Amino acid sequence: MKLLTSRRRKVIISITSLIDVVLLLLIFFMLTSNFVDQSGIKLDLPESSSTETMNSDEITIQISSDGILFLNGEEINENEVEQKLKSFTEKSNTVVLKADKTVHHGQVVKVMDIIKKSGLQKIVIASQKDN
């Protein structure tokens, strides 16, 4: 008696759809990722071991080592800061304060006081992560 032997089929795994999905995910992550640009103002921020990253939607005030103030990258006079900040109160209530580590403490406190007077509630002080 002759035994029936089944023919073995070669299993072919088509990875075309897998490659399509991987490429779509790659394109998705490339398009949805954002990169934070730092302004061209030279600041030597203080270092901290508990640094967290923040969104770039906040209002940014920078104090250079010379004591020059910048509001969102534009140079501004200290007398105009409160008036300009009042126009931002509808958009955001967070201000990121980036002060060079050589700036006198009194000037930083003065700017923080101006921020509070303008009606903005939250002040975040920027620092660099320790190496």
Secondary structure as UniProt FT lines:
FT   HELIX           16..32
FT   STRAND          47..48
FT   TURN            56..57
FT   STRAND          59..63
FT   TURN            65..66
FT   STRAND          69..71
FT   TURN            72..73
FT   STRAND          74..76
FT   HELIX           78..80
FT   HELIX           81..88
FT   TURN            89..91
FT   STRAND          94..99
FT   TURN            101..102
FT   HELIX           105..117
FT   TURN            118..119
FT   STRAND          122..125
FT   STRAND          128..129
//
